[in-house]
Amino acid sequence: MIYLDTSVALAHLLAEDRHPPDAMWEQTIVSSRLLEYELWCRIHARRLGTSHREAVQALLGRVAFLELIPEVVGRAREPFPVEVRTLDALHLASLHFLKEQVSGVVLASYDQRMLSAARRLKFKTYPLG
């Protein structure tokens, strides 16, 4: 099971030089509901809402979403071993909650701050190459 960070989803949608391997999409993909909001915010900020609407909807349709339930928000309010940004704290708290429910969850991210925090929290990361 792969926890999808927004950085990977955007790289996939925007055809950046770096992009996740096709094999990753064959796995079970899960993320916080935040992913949906962050994607649309970034897509609209780039004025790509019309041209990328179907691609965003298709990507979101492949993701199982974890809602921001009280346990997740509660963990996000607690300290982290490194400084984290607000939305990263919510993603890491979601990942923490998911890891307690299911074994073998890995984080897919291009964000070095997120990866650093995840490693400090002993989360496994997906090799994006």
Contact map, one row per residue, 1 for C-alpha under 8 A:
111000000000000000000000001111000000000000000000000000000000000000000000000000000000000000000000000000011100000000000000000000000
111100000000000000000000001111000000000000000000000000000000000000000000000000000000000000000000000000001111000000000000000001000
111110000000000000000000000011100000000000000000000000000000000000000000000000000000000000000010000000001111000000000000000000000
011111011000000000000000000011100000000000000000000000000000000000000000000000000000000000000000000000000011100000000000000000000
001111111000000000000000000000100010000000000000000000000000000000000000000000000000000000100000000000000011110000000000000000000
000111111100000000000000000000000010011000000000000000000000000000000000000000000000000000000000000000000000100000000000000000000
000011111110000000000000000000000000000000000000000000000000000000000000000000000000000000000000000000000000111000000000000000000
000111111111000000110000000000000000000000000000000000000000000000000000000000000000000000000000000000000001110000000000000000000
000111111111100000000000000000000000001000000000000000000010000000000000000000000000000000000000000000000000000000000000000000000
000001111111110000000000000000000000001000000000000000000000000000000000000000000000000000000000000000000000000000000000000000000
000000111111111111110000000000000000000000000000000000000000000000000000000000000000000000000000000000000000000000000000000000000
000000011111111100110000000000000000000000000000000000000000000000000000000000000000000000000000000000000000000000000000000000000
000000001111111000000000000000000000000000000000000100110000000000000000000000000000000000000000000000000000000000000000000000000
000000000111111100000000000000000000000000000000000000000000000000000000000000000000000000000000000000000000000000000000000000000
000000000011111111100000000000000000000000000000000000000000000000000000000000000000000000000000000000000000000000000000000000000
000000000011011111100000000000000000000000000000000000000000000000000000000000000000000000000000000000000000000000000000000000000
000000000010001111100000000000000000000000000000000000000000000000000000000000000000000000000000000000000000000000000000000000000
000000000010001111110000000000000000000000000000000000000000000000000000000000000000000000000000000000000000000000000000000000000
000000010011001111111000000000000000000000000000000000000000000000000000000000000000000000000000000000000000000000000000000000010
000000010011000001111101000000000000000000000000000000000000000000000000000000000000000000000000000000000000000000000000000000010
000000000000000000111111100000000000000000000000000000000000000000000000000000000000000000000000000000000000000000000000000000010
000000000000000000011111110000000000000000000000000000000000000000000000000000000000000000000000000000000000000000000000000000000
000000000000000000001111111000000000000000000000000000000000000000000000000000000000000000000000000000000000000000000000000000000
000000000000000000011111111000000000000000000000000000000000000000000000000000000000000000000000000000000000000000000000000000000
000000000000000000001111111110000000000000000000000000000000000000000000000000000000000000000000000000000000000000000000000000000
000000000000000000000111111100000000000000000000000000000000000000000000000000000000000000000000000000000000000000000000000000000
110000000000000000000011111110000000000000000000000000000000000000000000000000000000000000000000000000000000000000000000000000000
110000000000000000000000111111000000000000000000000000000000001100000000000000000000000000000000000000000000000000000000000000000
111100000000000000000000101111100000000000000000000000000000011100000000000000000000000000000000000000000000000000000000000000000
111100000000000000000000000111110000000000000000000000000000001111000000000000000000000000000000000000000000000000000000000000000
001110000000000000000000000011111110000000000000000000000000001111000000000000000000000000100110000000000000000000000000000000000
000000000000000000000000000001111110000000000000000000000000000011110000000000000000000000100100000000000000000000000000000000000
000000000000000000000000000000111111100000000000000000000000000011110000000000000000000000000000000000000000000000000000000000000
000000000000000000000000000000111111110000000000000000000000000000000000000000000000001000100000000000000000000000000000000000000
000011000000000000000000000000111111111000000000000000000000000000000000000000000000000000000000000000000000000000000000000000000
000000000000000000000000000000001111111100000000000000000001000000000000000000000000000000000000000000000000000000000000000000000
000000000000000000000000000000001111111110000000000000000000000000000000000000000000000000000000000000000000000000000000000000000
000001000000000000000000000000000111111111000000000000000000000000000000000000000000000000000000000000000000000000000000000000000
000001001100000000000000000000000011111111100000000000010000000000000000000000000000000000000000000000000000000000000000000000000
000000000000000000000000000000000001111111110000100000010000000000000000000000000000000000000000000000000000000000000000000000000
000000000000000000000000000000000000111111111000000000000000000000000000000000000000000000000000000000000000000000000000000000000
000000000000000000000000000000000000011111111100000000000000000000000000000000000000000000000000000000000000000000000000000000000
000000000000000000000000000000000000001111111111100100000000000000000000000000000000000000000000000000000000000000000000000000000
000000000000000000000000000000000000000111111111100000000000000000000000000000000000000000000000000000000000000000000000000000000
000000000000000000000000000000000000000011111111000000000000000000000000000000000000000000000000000000000000000000000000000000000
000000000000000000000000000000000000000001111111000000000000000000000000000000000000000000000000000000000000000000000000000000000
000000000000000000000000000000000000000000111111110000000000000000000000000000000000000000000000000000000000000000000000000000000
000000000000000000000000000000000000000000111111111110000000000000000000000000000000000000000000000000000000000000000000000000000
000000000000000000000000000000000000000100110011111110000000000000000000000000000000000000000000000000000000000000000000000000000
000000000000000000000000000000000000000000000011111110000000000000000000000000000000000000000000000000000000000000000000000000000
000000000000000000000000000000000000000000000001111111000000000000000000000000000000000000000000000000000000000000000000000000000
000000000000100000000000000000000000000000100001111111110000000000000000000000000000000000000000000000000000000000000000000000000
000000000000000000000000000000000000000000000001111111111000000000000000000000000000000000000000000000000000000000000000000000000
000000000000000000000000000000000000000000000000001111111100000000000000000000000000000000000000000000000000000000000000000000000
000000000000100000000000000000000000000000000000000111111110000000000000000000000000000000000000000000000000000000000000000000000
000000000000100000000000000000000000001100000000000111111111000000000000000000000000000000000000000000000000000000000000000000000
000000000000000000000000000000000000000000000000000011111111100000000000000000000000000000000000000000000000000000000000000000000
000000000000000000000000000000000000000000000000000001111111110000000000000000000000000000000000000000000000000000000000000000000
000000001000000000000000000000000000000000000000000000111111111000000000000000000000000000000000000000000000000000000000000000000
000000000000000000000000000000000001000000000000000000011111111000000000000000000000000000000000000000000000000000000000000000000
000000000000000000000000000000000000000000000000000000001111111100000000000000000000000000000000000000000000000000000000000000000
000000000000000000000000000010000000000000000000000000000111111100000000000000000000000000000000000000000000000000000000000000000
000000000000000000000000000111100000000000000000000000000011111110000000000000000000000000000000000000000000000000000000000000000
000000000000000000000000000111100000000000000000000000000000111111000000000000000000000000000000000000000000000000000000000000000
000000000000000000000000000001111000000000000000000000000000001111100000000000000000000000000000000000000000000000000000000000000
000000000000000000000000000001111000000000000000000000000000000111110000000000000000000000000100000000000000000000000000000000000
000000000000000000000000000000011000000000000000000000000000000011111000000000000000000000000000000000000000000000000000000000000
000000000000000000000000000000011000000000000000000000000000000001111111100000000000000000000100000000000000000000000000000000000
000000000000000000000000000000000000000000000000000000000000000000111111100000000000000000000000000000000000000000000000000000000
000000000000000000000000000000000000000000000000000000000000000000011111110000000000000000000000000000000000000000000000000000000
000000000000000000000000000000000000000000000000000000000000000000011111111000000000000000000000100000000000000000000000000000000
000000000000000000000000000000000000000000000000000000000000000000011111111100000000000001001100100000000000000000000000000000000
000000000000000000000000000000000000000000000000000000000000000000011111111110000000000001001000000000000000000000000000000000000
000000000000000000000000000000000000000000000000000000000000000000000111111111000000000000000000000000000000000000000000000000000
000000000000000000000000000000000000000000000000000000000000000000000011111111000000000000001000000000000000000000000000000000000
000000000000000000000000000000000000000000000000000000000000000000000001111111100000000011011000000000000000000000000000000000000
000000000000000000000000000000000000000000000000000000000000000000000000111111100000000000000000000000000000000000000000000000000
000000000000000000000000000000000000000000000000000000000000000000000000011111110000000000000000000000000000000000000000000000000
000000000000000000000000000000000000000000000000000000000000000000000000000111111000000000000000000000000000000000000000000000000
000000000000000000000000000000000000000000000000000000000000000000000000000001111111000010000000000000000000000000001000000000000
000000000000000000000000000000000000000000000000000000000000000000000000000000111110000000000000000000000000000000001001100000000
000000000000000000000000000000000000000000000000000000000000000000000000000000011111000000000000000000000000000000001001000000000
000000000000000000000000000000000000000000000000000000000000000000000000000000011111100000000000000000000000000000001000000000000
000000000000000000000000000000000000000000000000000000000000000000000000000000010111110110000000000000000000000011001000000000000
000000000000000000000000000000000000000000000000000000000000000000000000000000000011111110000000000000000000000000000000000000000
000000000000000000000000000000000000000000000000000000000000000000000000000000000001111111000000000000000000000000000000000000000
000000000000000000000000000000000100000000000000000000000000000000000000000000000000111111100000000000000000000000000000000000000
000000000000000000000000000000000000000000000000000000000000000000000000000000000001111111110000000000000000000001000000000000000
000000000000000000000000000000000000000000000000000000000000000000000000000100010001111111111000000000000000000000000000000000000
000000000000000000000000000000000000000000000000000000000000000000000001100100000000011111111100000000000000000000000000000000000
000010000000000000000000000000110100000000000000000000000000000000000000000000000000001111111110000000000000000000000000000000000
000000000000000000000000000000000000000000000000000000000000000000000000000100000000000111111111000000000000000000000100000000000
000000000000000000000000000000000000000000000000000000000000000000000001101100000000000011111111100000000000000000000000000000000
000000000000000000000000000000110000000000000000000000000000000001010001000000000000000001111111110000000000000000000000000000000
001000000000000000000000000000100000000000000000000000000000000000000000000000000000000000111111111000000010000000000000000000000
000000000000000000000000000000000000000000000000000000000000000000000000000000000000000000011111111100000000000000000000000000000
000000000000000000000000000000000000000000000000000000000000000000000011000000000000000000001111111110000000000000000000000000000
000000000000000000000000000000000000000000000000000000000000000000000000000000000000000000000111111111001000000000000000000000000
000000000000000000000000000000000000000000000000000000000000000000000000000000000000000000000011111111111000000000000000000000000
000000000000000000000000000000000000000000000000000000000000000000000000000000000000000000000001111111100000000000000000000000000
000000000000000000000000000000000000000000000000000000000000000000000000000000000000000000000000111111100000000000000000000000000
000000000000000000000000000000000000000000000000000000000000000000000000000000000000000000000000011111111000000000000000000000000
000000000000000000000000000000000000000000000000000000000000000000000000000000000000000000000000001111111000000000000000000000000
100000000000000000000000000000000000000000000000000000000000000000000000000000000000000000000000001001111100000000000000000000000
111000000000000000000000000000000000000000000000000000000000000000000000000000000000000000000000011001111110000000000000000100000
111000000000000000000000000000000000000000000000000000000000000000000000000000000000000000000000000000011111000000000000001111000
011110000000000000000000000000000000000000000000000000000000000000000000000000000000000000000010000000001111100000000100001111000
011110010000000000000000000000000000000000000000000000000000000000000000000000000000000000000000000000000111110000000000000011110
000111110000000000000000000000000000000000000000000000000000000000000000000000000000000000000000000000000011111101100000000011010
000010110000000000000000000000000000000000000000000000000000000000000000000000000000000000000000000000000001111100100000000000010
000000100000000000000000000000000000000000000000000000000000000000000000000000000000000000000000000000000000111111100000000000000
000000000000000000000000000000000000000000000000000000000000000000000000000000000000000000000000000000000000111111110000000000000
000000000000000000000000000000000000000000000000000000000000000000000000000000000001000000000000000000000000001111111000000000000
000000000000000000000000000000000000000000000000000000000000000000000000000000000001000100000000000000000000101111111100000000000
000000000000000000000000000000000000000000000000000000000000000000000000000000000000000000000000000000000000111111111110000010000
000000000000000000000000000000000000000000000000000000000000000000000000000000000000000000000000000000000000000111111111000000000
000000000000000000000000000000000000000000000000000000000000000000000000000000011111000000000000000000000000000011111111100000000
000000000000000000000000000000000000000000000000000000000000000000000000000000000000000000010000000000000010000001111111111110000
000000000000000000000000000000000000000000000000000000000000000000000000000000000000000000000000000000000000000000111111111110000
000000000000000000000000000000000000000000000000000000000000000000000000000000001100000000000000000000000000000000011111111000000
000000000000000000000000000000000000000000000000000000000000000000000000000000001000000000000000000000000000000000001111111000000
000000000000000000000000000000000000000000000000000000000000000000000000000000000000000000000000000000000000000000000111111100000
000000000000000000000000000000000000000000000000000000000000000000000000000000000000000000000000000000000110000000000111111110000
000000000000000000000000000000000000000000000000000000000000000000000000000000000000000000000000000000001110000000000110011111000
000000000000000000000000000000000000000000000000000000000000000000000000000000000000000000000000000000000111100000100110001111100
010000000000000000000000000000000000000000000000000000000000000000000000000000000000000000000000000000000111100000000000000111110
000000000000000000000000000000000000000000000000000000000000000000000000000000000000000000000000000000000001000000000000000011111
000000000000000000111000000000000000000000000000000000000000000000000000000000000000000000000000000000000001110000000000000001111
000000000000000000000000000000000000000000000000000000000000000000000000000000000000000000000000000000000000000000000000000000111
